[in-house]
Amino acid sequence: MRSIWKGAISFGLVTIPVKLFSATEQKDVTFHQVHRADGGRIRYKRVCTVDGEEVPYSDIAKGYELATGEIVVLTDEDFEDLPLTTSRRIDVLQFAPAEQIDPIYFAKSYYLEPDGQGAKPYVLLRNALESSGQVAVVKVALRQRESLATLRVRDGVFVLETMLWPDEIRTADFEFLEEDIEVRPQELKMAESLITTMEADFDPKQYHDAYREALQQVIEAKVAGKEVVAPPETEEEGGPAVDLMAALRASVEAAKREREGRPAKGGKQARTSTAAKGAAQKQAEKQAEKQGEEKGEEKAAPKRKARKSA
């Protein structure tokens, strides 16, 4: 890995020189826009809308548009004069329990490595923070943007997680929150039972990006000049449950079969949660249909008796 920033953790009167590394990377399959006829790359020119001339990158500046439509042009010197007190520092502001910080605030993760003579104070702060069970709330400036962040320990290394500011978090203002939706106790109990049945220790290694893998296979087949084989179809998601209790009960049964590795009804193995959902949906619909038929028979029964007595 290559460091993308150098600075220091400022902790009281203690300064810990560190190097910053991106902790994550996207594994998406990237594409270029090309001409369908000959595969030629599509290029875009930077053209000024006023004079129609192509503009070299060195002549491009940042512009802020006013409500009137006028543009305020900012130069590199304007940005350099801004007061970023944390331009080369990670200032520790406070320490807090990790559970008090909603994950919705987190933006991007970075690793911190001690730089130069910073190994001993780095390990000292790391051990103290780890034993406290808390995280450090810090302020840092990266790429000319100051932000809040947290500092925690993962596998013996500091992880810096930049955060959004409070006014960048949208309010979940949805109409259904104002509705008086009644949930029956037995429905809640069955939903809790489903959660309990599906409980397991989280192991990220058991999950994978099936879409990216299938896409890569398509590309490799194209390169080899082979026929592209369509990936196996996944079971379609069902619509809203006809009978919520029946759907929950069927989901619990499907989840139990999947966990125990027992074959589902019909002899097929329930391999994925999607398949379990589909099976649960179908079973719920059958149960709802059966219940409807039974109710219809109950209504028809008195009529049959009356005819017999007549």
Residue pairs with C-beta under 8 A, 6 or more apart in sequence:
1 21
1 22
1 111
2 21
3 19
3 20
3 21
3 113
4 20
4 21
4 22
5 19
5 20
5 142
6 17
6 18
6 19
6 20
6 88
6 115
7 17
7 18
7 20
7 88
7 89
7 90
7 140
8 15
8 16
8 17
8 18
8 88
8 89
8 90
8 118
9 15
9 16
9 18
9 89
9 90
9 92
9 112
9 122
9 125
9 138
9 151
9 158
10 89
10 90
10 91
10 92
11 92
11 125
11 136
12 92
14 121
14 125
15 121
16 114
16 118
16 121
16 122
16 125
17 114
17 115
17 116
17 117
17 118
18 90
18 112
18 113
18 114
18 115
18 118
18 122
18 158
19 112
19 113
19 115
20 110
20 111
20 112
20 142
20 160
21 110
21 111
21 112
21 113
22 108
22 109
22 110
22 111
23 109
23 110
23 111
23 159
24 108
24 109
27 209
27 212
28 212
29 212
29 215
29 216
29 219
32 41
32 42
33 41
33 42
34 40
34 41
34 42
35 41
35 42
45 54
46 54
46 55
46 56
46 57
46 60
47 53
47 54
47 55
48 54
48 55
61 73
61 74
61 75
62 73
62 74
63 71
63 72
63 73
63 74
64 71
64 72
64 74
65 71
65 72
66 72
79 144
82 144
84 141
84 144
84 146
85 91
86 139
86 140
86 141
86 146
87 141
89 140
90 112
90 138
90 139
90 140
90 149
90 151
90 160
91 138
91 139
91 140
92 136
92 137
92 138
92 151
93 136
93 137
93 138
93 139
94 136
94 137
95 129
95 132
95 134
95 135
95 136
95 137
96 134
96 135
96 137
97 133
97 134
97 135
98 133
98 134
98 135
98 150
98 152
101 135
101 137
101 150
101 163
104 164
104 169
105 148
105 163
105 164
105 169
106 150
106 161
106 162
106 163
106 164
107 147
107 161
107 162
107 163
107 164
108 161
108 162
109 159
109 160
109 161
109 162
110 159
110 160
110 161
110 162
111 157
111 158
111 159
111 160
112 122
112 151
112 157
112 158
112 159
112 160
113 157
114 121
114 122
114 123
122 158
126 153
126 156
126 157
126 158
129 135
129 136
129 151
129 152
129 153
130 153
135 150
135 151
135 152
136 150
136 151
136 152
137 148
137 149
137 150
137 151
138 148
138 149
138 150
138 151
138 160
139 146
139 147
139 148
139 149
140 146
140 147
140 149
140 160
140 162
141 147
142 162
147 162
147 163
147 164
147 165
148 162
148 163
148 165
149 160
149 161
149 162
149 163
150 160
150 161
150 163
151 158
151 159
151 160
152 158
152 159
152 161
153 159
184 245
186 245
187 244
187 245
187 248
190 245
190 248
190 249
190 252
191 248
193 248
193 252
194 248
194 251
194 252
194 255
197 252
197 255
197 256
197 259
198 255
198 259
214 231
217 231
218 228
221 227
221 228
221 229
222 228
234 272
234 274
235 274
235 275
235 277
235 278
236 278
237 274
237 277
237 278
238 277
238 278
238 281
238 282
238 285
239 281
241 247
241 248
241 281
241 284
242 284
242 285
242 288
242 289
243 284
243 287
243 288
243 291
246 283
246 284
246 287
246 288
246 291
247 280
247 281
247 284
249 284
249 287
250 279
250 280
250 281
250 283
250 284
250 287
251 276
251 277
251 280
251 284
253 280
253 283
254 264
254 270
254 276
254 277
254 279
254 280
254 283
255 276
257 263
257 264
257 270
257 276
258 270
258 271
258 273
258 275
258 276
261 269
263 269
263 270
264 270
264 275
264 279
265 279
265 283
268 275
270 276
270 279
